[in-house]
Amino acid sequence: MATQAFGSTPDPEAFCRDYLALRQEQSNSRLTPDQTFSLLFRPGSLIRARQWDRPVPARSGQQPGKGTRKVVFVFLAAPDSDPAVIRSVQATKERIRRLPLLRDLSRVDSVPACVETVKQDSFGYARMIDYLEQFKEARPHLEAKRQKDLHELVEKKLNPFLRKGWEIRFPSTYFDFLSELHRGSGISEAMLIAHADPEGKLYDATGTSIPLGFLLNLPESLRKLILFSCHSRAVLARYEAARASSSLDIHYPELRDRFENLYRTSIPVVALHGMLASAEASVSDGTVPERACRIEVDFPSVSGRYELLLQNRLIGIIDRNPGTSISFDCTLLGTGKNIFKLHHTEGEARTPPRVSGMRLMTPGSGMVLLRVKEFLSSDGISHIQTIGTTGGHP
């Protein structure tokens, strides 16, 4: 019986290696009594609010100026899932919990002992494998439910920010976020809540990573940006916070040491309250670098939604305008060749824009016409990107 059962189920040794590794990981993430009380009664204590390169200023005693806004942008999806699939998996999980094999496996401490244990209960082992297969098939629905639950939890945890006068937005893409910041919306302070990976890439609600450089040419009216994500230090390094902080207050959460084992790979949403210190902090008296350089892009007609990059850093967007002028800090220019890249934002129909001209204005050289080249797909239908170059060839 046992031999027949194991002939149709996965190798017990491979199962045991995975099982013990997972059990060890869960053990390392187990709450201590001190952590439990902190989560229950002082969730904001999981993190410290930090500001780049200086202490968090005291609470501002001034009322916001007329026409200024404070906005939280949340990049978390809320996809739908099938409740029937979720209920079925949960019901199977409850049955698995009652299996004697699961209790027996909790006592083993080595792969050989685990293998011997599962061989003594081929029925229980087969039921566990069936559950794992069901879980694998249902994973998209389970992940969708997890994302929606997280989305709802964030909404709840942002209530204190609402009471402090902050607005809440749930844009789908980072382009929508940048578009609202750039179109003269009067936003003076913003908070960005997003997932991040260990490399420091921030992701919007569609799962698209936010381009490099987005911190370096934000609107001059924006004086404070709070970045709330996991892997904060990697995010700050990737998006050049040190450079951006010369003209923009950048705040972020720092996870307290005793919670590192719990929140290495996830956003500690329950700790959002800990960022109220940053939300209420006064704005520093930093000076905004003069944006004396300018790039102008002309289209023959009203065009689509584009991103404009300089040396592969995002410096601005074009949102359905027949032409645009983007000012930027001249230090973003290189000493030799400068390459401006224009391409459609993610998800847009890639209709060739037929750029009629690109001009660079600098204090030293005046107006410089860029050499413009448009790259299309092999069939000549879809636009890939338009490159404008000065000081060399792309």
Disulfide bonds with the S-S distance in Angstrom:
Cys16-Cys114 2.13
Cys293-Cys330 2.03
